[in-house]
Amino acid sequence: MKKNKHSNIPIFLPELACPHQCVFCNQEKISGILSTPQPSDVQRITETYLGTMKEKRIVDIAFFGGSFTGIPVDLQEKYLKEAFKFIQKGLVSGIRISTRPDYIKQDNLDLLKKYGVTTIELGAQSTNNEVLNKSGRGHNFEAVKRASALILENGFQLGLQMMIGLPYDTFQRSLQTANDIAATGAQSTRIYPTVIIKETALEKLYNSGKYKPLSIEEAVLWAKELVKVFEKNKILILRIGLHPSEELVDGKSLIAGPFHPSFKEMVMSKIWNELIFKELENKNPDKVTFRINDKQLNYAVGFNGCNKRELTQRGIITRFTADSSLSKYQFDVSYN
């Protein structure tokens, strides 16, 4: 039986209620949203998105960008009431919000339950207290654990977002963060590489030589290992890499760091590179044909054909063909 696709209707509330202390953050420039939608805008935004969805889907209205549960309660309720109308009409399945771990209390959750919120995403970013402190997060790992437990106890789906390459981060610390996220019982995650945005504290640290971002190659290698942790623990990865907003793509707001609009494809290509060359270990074929799951085919060929090109450089004529009967990382090989 074919599963219905899932879509979010994103409503960005940039920096609403955020304490403006995280060294990496300028939500307006990251999201490309220069003004904050008002509760009265929720209907228009939602109807516009619904009008573009032709096939049957599971749809959530998603309040992203700010710390939703830190907004004054009366304003939270106004946003939620507008979104809840679409649940009552059967046009959307639920509401999801993003917020900070230290902005989760029982009264917050009671309000969210009342208006059909189903998923809460927390910006955990790291579970290493030194990284959290040096990044100006204003909370520690204990706050992440407490908030996560409370969210799950109240029957919500839990998402935990993480960032790689923050100040004082290391690969081992990021790997530990991924394992800690799995241990909390989170059902979903997002992996964001840290980039340097204009008008942030991180820009000042970078300009003074006190912070060096990951290279794109380093970020891809780190993320590849984190994907393995999350997939092993059956945690849904909602995003790998930053959303390619206009502000980032055209370079207006991006100072430095591992931003690439095809970051996920680069990470998945590296995973397939490992699978392919492990299969060919101690073998010296002239020709090889790989049958790959159709949704994974482009990743197997590689970003800009990088995996196929490497095989060609090794003197191996390679064919890749799609086979929808194969599971995600399953593949068949014939040497001919």
Secondary structure, DSSP 4 states (H G I P E B T S, - for coil): -PPPEEEEEEEE-TTTT--S--TT--HHHHH---SPPPGGGHHHHHHHHHTT--S-EEEEEEEESS-GGGS-HHHHHHHHHHHHHHHHTTS-SEEEEEE-GGG--HHHHHHHHHTTEEEEEEEEE-S-HHHHHHTT-S--HHHHHHHHHHHHHTT-EEEEEEEES-TT--HHHHHHHHHHHHHHT-SEEEEEE--EETTSHHHHHHHTTS--PPPHHHHHHHHHHHHHHHHHTT-EEEEES----HHHHTSSSEEESS--TTHHHHHHHHHHHHHHHHHTTT---SEEEEEE-TTTHHHHH-GGGHHHHHHHHTT-EEEEEE-TTS-TT-EEEE--
